Each structure stands twice: as structure tokens, then as C-alpha cells.
Amino acid sequence: MNLEEYFARTGYKGSTEKQDLETLTDIFQHHIRAVPFENLSIHCGEKITLELEHVYNKIVRRKRGGWCMENNQLLGWVLKGLGYDTSFLGAYVFNPQQNAYATLMTHLVVKVVIDGKAYIVDGGFGVSYQMWQPMELVSGKDQPQAPGVFRFTEKNGVWYLEKMRRKQYIPNQSFSNSDLLEKKECRKVYMFSLEPRTVEDFSFQCTYLQTSPDSLFTKKSICTLQTTEGFRALIGWTLTETTYNYKENMDLVEFVTLEDEEVEKTLKEKFNITLERKLVPINVKGSYTI
């Protein structure tokens, strides 16, 4: 495992000498535009493990993506190797269907401290809730980014992330009421504390999320990737391509339904993913919005 091989994977060619916010942001953006957020292993008979070497081989050498515990673990290793002050935190994801935060800590994020300021770096959420820049850990401050306006609020030691989105223009009106579309303009994303976590703290969750019939990840095959203009997502057979700020305060959201034989070709062409085993797409309705 080496940093040069990782940077070749993400296409980052900038400096690694300074441990500043500008460098961090550049490294981070290269990661989210090269490495998909995806759970395809679950749907093609592979086991997801959190051993760092396995994660490195999967993402860097096999050119796959991963979910938060893989993407953010790898990002944390890269940043620590460059000399950044990093630690892992654990978050509880908001479920819009239940209008409640999960009771299981399933989301791993990275905290980075630069010149005494703390930032949250999260390269493992995907779709429109994927931040494009490290977020300063400060309560009540709007932090506008290309995907929308993100904001942290802190109450009694618990931090909450929410995101305000733009209006959406959907040319294919047959998808205008899709359960994949987020209807609320302000959406809760997750909550977390500043208690440092280890990857081992997520071992049970890693098994649960890929085996339980109640898990979102067993109900949907998901692959999403950020682009320079927005993001694309393949959920089951539904391909979505979103362009941020297509018109003033409006995002363009384009939907298309793929045939079975188009799925793997689309993964290669749109996400640069080639699977070693046969994918069985799935998209049980509900609980996941873009």
C-alpha cells in the first residue's frame, strides 16, 4: 500500500507538502469524483470486510468503490500518511420514512484538525448529500457548496448535519413522483458526537448492513459517483444524472430505466466499474432518496 498508487487511482497530481485546507479539499474532491459510493459487493456475492489492506486492494487496485466504512477509512489512512491530524467519528443516519435517526451507529466519518480548526471530511455518503468540500465543525453556520447549503447544529454535545437543496427540474415526468426523489427542501442527514471511534467499532454494523433483510443495503443495489457538474447514480435499474444549478436555483434531474443487459455496460461507462461476479440488481421501494 502506498500513497502514490492511491493518487494514481484518483488522478490527484497536486502537492502533498502542505497540510492545509486547500490541499485537503483538492485531495478530497479527486477522491469523490474517482471512487464511487457503492454496495455492489452485497449483490454480486462478495463479502465486505473492513480490513484496511482489503479496502485498499478493492478501491485502489481493483478500481471499485465502497460504502462509508471503506471510503472514509481509506481517506483517513491517506490523510494521516500525509501528516494531517485525523480521527474517526461515528454517526447515526436519518431515516426519512421513519422520520427518526437510526439507533445503530452505521456511518463513519473523518475529523481533521488544521491550525486548531476542526473539519468533517465525509467521502462516503453519495448522491446529493455528498459534501464536496470539508465542512468546518461550527454550529449554526450555513456552508454553501455546489450540492446545496449544508449546516451543522450542536445541542448538548450532539452534532446534527442537514442540507437545503434547490428546486428540481425533471424532464421525464413519469419519474416526478418517484420514491427516489427527496420531496423536502431541507433534509436531516445524520447526527454524531465527537467521541473518537475505531474501525473495530463498526464491525457488527458492517455485518448487519450486508446481511439483514431490514438493511437498506440489502434492499437496493447502489452505485453513485460525483462529477464536476453534479452526480450520477444507478439504483437497481434506475440511472439518474443530476446537474447542479442547471438554471438559477434549480437542479436538472434526468432519469432513465435500464434493461438487464445495459446495467453492467453502464457501470463501466458511467462509473468505471468492472465487476468480477454477476450483479443481481435490486430496488425495493422506499427509504433512499437522491
C-alpha positions in Angstrom: 0.0 0.0 0.0 1.4 3.4 -1.0 0.1 6.9 -1.4 1.5 7.2 -5.0 -0.7 4.3 -6.1 -3.7 5.8 -4.4 -3.1 9.2 -6.1 -2.8 7.5 -9.4 -6.2 5.9 -8.8 -7.8 9.3 -8.0 -5.9 11.3 -10.6 -4.5 13.8 -8.0 -1.3 15.4 -9.2 -1.1 18.3 -6.8 1.3 19.0 -3.9 1.4 16.9 -0.8 3.9 19.0 1.1 1.4 21.3 2.9 -1.2 20.0 5.4 -3.6 22.9 4.7 -7.3 23.2 3.9 -6.7 23.9 0.2 -4.7 20.7 -0.3 -7.2 18.7 1.8 -10.0 19.9 -0.4 -8.3 19.1 -3.6 -7.4 15.5 -2.5 -10.9 15.0 -1.2 -12.6 16.2 -4.4 -10.4 13.9 -6.5 -11.5 11.0 -4.3 -15.2 11.6 -4.6 -15.0 12.0 -8.4 -13.0 8.9 -8.9 -14.2 6.4 -6.2 -17.9 5.6 -6.2 -20.1 5.2 -3.2 -21.4 1.7 -3.8 -22.7 -1.5 -2.2 -22.5 -3.8 -5.2 -20.5 -6.4 -3.4 -23.6 -7.4 -1.5 -25.5 -8.0 -4.8 -22.8 -10.0 -6.5 -21.9 -12.5 -3.8 -18.8 -10.7 -2.3 -18.3 -10.1 1.4 -17.4 -6.6 2.5 -14.7 -6.6 5.1 -13.1 -3.6 6.9 -9.5 -4.7 7.0 -7.6 -1.8 5.6 -5.5 -3.8 3.2 -8.6 -5.4 1.7 -10.2 -2.0 1.4 -7.1 -0.6 -0.3 -6.9 -3.5 -2.8 -10.6 -3.2 -3.6 -10.7 0.5 -4.2 -7.1 1.3 -5.4 -6.1 -1.9 -7.3 -9.5 -3.3 -8.4 -10.8 0.2 -9.1 -14.0 -0.4 -7.2 -15.9 1.9 -4.8 -17.2 1.2 -1.3 -19.5 2.4 1.4 -18.6 4.9 4.2 -16.6 2.4 6.3 -14.4 1.7 3.2 -14.2 5.1 1.6 -13.6 7.1 4.7 -11.3 4.6 6.3 -9.1 4.8 3.2 -9.3 8.6 3.1 -8.3 8.7 6.8 -5.3 6.5 6.1 -4.2 8.7 3.2 -4.6 12.0 5.2 -2.8 10.5 8.2 0.0 9.4 5.9 0.4 12.9 4.7 0.7 14.3 8.2 -2.9 15.5 8.9 -4.3 15.4 12.4 -7.2 12.9 11.8 -9.6 10.8 13.8 -12.7 8.8 13.1 -16.2 9.6 14.4 -19.4 7.6 14.3 -22.8 8.9 13.0 -26.4 7.9 13.1 -28.2 8.3 9.8 -31.6 10.0 9.5 -34.3 7.8 8.0 -36.9 10.0 6.3 -39.5 7.2 6.1 -39.4 6.8 9.9 -38.7 10.5 10.5 -36.1 9.4 13.0 -32.4 8.9 13.4 -31.1 5.3 13.3 -30.4 3.7 16.7 -27.4 1.9 15.2 -24.2 3.9 14.6 -23.6 2.9 10.9 -21.8 5.9 9.4 -18.1 6.5 9.8 -16.7 10.0 9.1 -13.3 11.6 9.4 -12.5 14.6 11.6 -9.4 16.7 10.5 -7.9 19.4 12.6 -5.9 22.2 10.8 -4.4 25.1 12.7 -6.7 24.5 15.6 -9.9 24.3 13.4 -11.9 21.1 13.2 -13.4 19.9 9.9 -15.6 17.0 8.9 -14.4 15.1 5.8 -17.0 12.6 4.6 -16.4 10.9 1.3 -18.9 8.1 1.9 -22.5 9.3 1.7 -23.2 9.6 -2.0 -25.9 11.2 -4.1 -26.9 14.8 -3.3 -25.9 14.5 0.4 -22.3 14.1 -0.5 -20.4 17.1 0.6 -17.9 18.5 -2.0 -15.7 20.3 0.5 -14.5 19.6 4.1 -17.0 21.2 6.4 -15.9 23.4 9.3 -17.2 22.0 12.5 -19.1 25.1 13.7 -22.7 25.2 14.9 -25.4 27.2 13.1 -23.4 28.4 10.1 -24.7 28.0 6.6 -21.9 26.4 4.5 -22.9 26.8 0.8 -21.4 24.2 -1.6 -22.2 23.1 -5.2 -24.7 20.4 -4.0 -26.6 22.9 -1.8 -26.3 24.5 1.6 -25.1 22.3 4.4 -25.3 23.2 8.1 -24.2 21.8 11.4 -26.1 22.5 14.6 -24.9 21.4 18.0 -27.2 20.6 21.0 -25.9 19.2 24.3 -22.8 17.7 22.7 -24.6 16.1 19.8 -24.0 17.5 16.3 -26.6 17.4 13.5 -26.0 17.7 9.8 -28.7 19.0 7.5 -28.8 20.1 3.9 -31.0 22.6 2.0 -31.5 21.7 -1.7 -32.6 23.7 -4.7 -35.7 23.2 -6.7 -35.6 20.2 -9.2 -36.4 20.1 -12.9 -37.4 16.6 -14.0 -37.8 16.3 -17.8 -39.1 12.8 -17.7 -42.4 13.5 -15.9 -43.1 9.8 -15.4 -40.5 10.0 -12.6 -41.8 13.2 -11.0 -43.3 11.2 -8.1 -40.5 8.7 -7.8 -39.8 7.5 -4.3 -36.1 8.2 -5.1 -36.8 11.9 -5.2 -36.4 13.9 -2.0 -39.6 16.0 -1.5 -38.4 18.2 1.3 -36.3 21.2 0.6 -34.4 20.9 4.0 -33.3 17.4 4.9 -31.7 16.0 8.0 -28.7 13.8 7.1 -27.1 12.4 10.3 -26.1 13.1 13.9 -22.9 12.4 15.7 -20.8 13.1 18.8 -17.1 14.0 18.9 -16.2 10.8 20.7 -13.3 9.2 18.8 -14.1 5.8 17.2 -12.1 3.0 15.7 -12.9 0.9 12.7 -13.4 -2.0 15.0 -16.4 -0.1 16.5 -18.2 -0.8 13.1 -17.5 -4.5 12.7 -21.0 -5.6 13.9 -22.6 -2.9 11.7 -20.6 -4.0 8.7 -22.0 -7.5 9.0 -25.5 -6.4 9.8 -25.8 -3.9 6.9 -24.9 -6.5 4.3 -26.9 -9.4 5.7 -30.1 -8.2 7.5 -33.3 -8.1 5.4 -34.1 -4.9 7.3 -31.0 -3.2 6.0 -31.3 -0.5 3.2 -28.2 -2.0 1.6 -29.8 -5.5 1.1 -32.9 -3.9 -0.4 -31.1 -1.7 -3.0 -28.1 -2.1 -5.3 -26.5 1.3 -5.2 -23.6 2.9 -7.2 -23.2 6.7 -7.1 -20.4 9.0 -8.3 -19.8 12.7 -8.1 -19.0 14.6 -11.3 -17.7 18.1 -11.9 -21.3 19.2 -12.5 -23.3 17.1 -10.2 -23.6 13.3 -9.6 -24.9 10.2 -11.2 -26.5 7.2 -9.5 -27.5 3.7 -10.5 -30.1 2.3 -8.1 -31.4 -1.1 -9.2 -32.2 -0.4 -12.8 -32.7 3.3 -12.5 -30.0 5.6 -13.7 -30.1 9.2 -12.5 -27.9 12.0 -13.7 -28.1 15.3 -11.8 -26.7 18.6 -12.9 -26.4 21.2 -10.0 -27.6 24.7 -10.7 -28.7 23.9 -14.2 -30.7 27.1 -14.0 -30.8 29.6 -11.2 -31.6 27.8 -8.0 -32.7 24.7 -10.0 -31.0 21.3 -10.5 -31.6 19.2 -13.5 -32.5 15.6 -12.6 -32.6 13.1 -15.5 -34.0 9.5 -15.1 -33.8 6.5 -17.3 -34.7 2.9 -16.7 -32.2 0.3 -17.9 -32.7 -3.2 -19.3 -30.8 -6.0 -17.5 -28.2 -6.2 -20.3 -27.5 -2.5 -20.0 -26.6 -2.5 -16.3 -23.0 -3.8 -16.4 -22.2 -1.7 -19.5 -23.5 1.4 -17.7 -21.4 0.6 -14.7 -18.3 0.5 -16.9 -19.1 3.6 -19.0 -20.5 5.9 -16.2 -18.8 4.7 -13.1 -15.6 3.0 -14.4 -16.5 -0.2 -12.5 -16.0 -3.7 -13.9 -17.4 -6.4 -11.6 -15.7 -9.8 -11.3 -19.0 -11.5 -10.4 -22.5 -11.3 -11.8 -24.6 -8.4 -10.3 -28.2 -9.1 -9.4 -29.8 -5.6 -9.3 -32.5 -4.9 -6.7 -34.6 -1.8 -5.8 -37.2 -2.3 -3.1 -39.2 0.9 -2.8 -38.7 3.4 -0.1 -36.0 4.6 2.4 -33.5 6.1 0.0 -33.7 9.4 -1.7 -31.4 11.3 -4.0 
